[in-house]
Amino acid sequence: MIFETIIGLEIHVELKTSSKMFCACSTQFGARPNTNTCPVCMGMPGGLPTLNQEAVRLALRAGRALNCEINRVSRFNRKNYFYPDLPKGYQITQSELPLCENGYLDIELDESEKTETETTLGKDAPSRCIKRIRIARIHLEEDAGKLIHPENQPVTLVDYNRAGIPLIEIVTCPEAISPKAAVEFLKELKSIMEYTEVSDCRMEQGSLRCDVNVSIRKKGDEKLGTKVEIKNLNSFKEIQKALEWEQLRQQKLLRTSLPEQIIPETRRWDDIRGITVPMRAKDGARLGCIAPEPDLPLLDLNDSSMLHFLEESLPELGAQKRNRFVSRYGLSRYEADILTKSKQLADYYEDVVNNGAHPKEAANWILVELLRLWRMSEHREIPVAGQSLAELIMLVDEGEISRNAGKTVLSEMYETGKDPRDIINQKGLAQINSENEIKKIVEAVLDQNKNAAADYKKGSTKAAGYLMGQIMKAGEGRVNPNIAREILEDRLNKL
């Protein structure tokens, strides 16, 4: 039997506001537990919510960036359920009438991922195709608190600092896509949320969280299979692993004629064992616990205080920046794609170029040398200023230091934040460009390697390479290789 996997995503994006959704409490991450709380977000009697207009503005920006229809009037509801991380006993959300609906996001996939619903890109990218992922809705809601389970202790701790933080939930339509395609969608979505400054999307801090719904059906069937939800996913890598494992689990049950063992349930991803495990069955009872929110009026965008949110221009998105990098700076599509995946990296690249570095050289140094250091470290921010990297690149281009010496200088800059010229002077890395000094080094090497010189005269091309290596070694890597090569060739031809 041939199966296809149907995947739906529920993405919770923490909005980049300074205060919570319905009160003035701070959204600061890492504060002492239960200090960013008040009677409103803790559900105390008499505490009434007041809508955060900045949260509305950011949610609208996300909806417009994702090609959604905007509902001029939307409504808040109470989702009632009892759980320790929900201090009020209900969550304020938009269940019935969301702010945004019927959007989409186009993503690029490998040709191997293509189905009849995708279209191939132009001749310049024959190995890529476009897949449109439909977005059912984007709605505003407040976050719950955080449960903490200390190891080897029979207790659960609760931190309510996160309770009431503004979120948008982005819900995709069920799509016949692979786990890899689902992750590509999430990466592109993360990029858009960062470029629009809707969220900082720090997954390690919980600013971007995702639950996935998976079902399997026979190829050609119209009816969807039994849906299983997976939680506890905190990275793109783990999301793909969980989807692939659950896909195989359900396929195996269908092949062995045990489809009844696939039940509507919530499962948890165990990243240590690499499997999904059952958490709880879905009985649909919670659907009846939705009620209108009596303390908040309808969200009416026709109100003069909010009308301008719809007219606000969107910032340049990653796809637009990628095309501009190719046309303005002459980068390859591959280079532009990597540089624009992250808004932070794209802004950094332009900072380096604006400070005088050649665009192609700037891309090369960032993609090859800087990213190697950045990925190896735990720095969130790039610790080398764009102006400093631009200065280093220009010093290499002007021949003041060799490229190998430049790599050494960059590593030192990354660790210490020092100015490149200071490092060059302290370590004595300035390139030797004086012809007289280089001639002395060449003569000394020829005197010490007469056999290699004789081999060259007999026609051995390897001898010249060997001698050049000895010259660079004698000059401790500081000799200008172009000048040294010319002097060596001239000297050998006169032997």
PERA-V515244 format. One record per helix or strand of 2 or more residues. SS is the DSSP state (helix for helix, strand for strand). FROM is the first residue (numbers start at 0). TO is the last residue. If there is no record, write none. Layout:
SS:FROM:TO
SS:FROM:TO
//
This chain:
strand:2:13
helix:52:64
strand:68:69
strand:72:73
strand:76:79
strand:89:92
strand:99:109
helix:110:112
strand:118:119
helix:122:124
strand:127:141
strand:145:147
strand:156:158
helix:159:161
strand:165:171
strand:174:175
helix:178:194
helix:202:204
strand:207:217
strand:227:230
helix:235:254
helix:258:260
strand:264:269
strand:274:280
helix:284:288
strand:289:291
strand:298:299
helix:303:310
helix:317:328
helix:332:340
helix:342:353
helix:358:375
helix:385:396
helix:402:415
helix:419:426
helix:434:447
helix:449:456
helix:460:473
helix:480:492
//
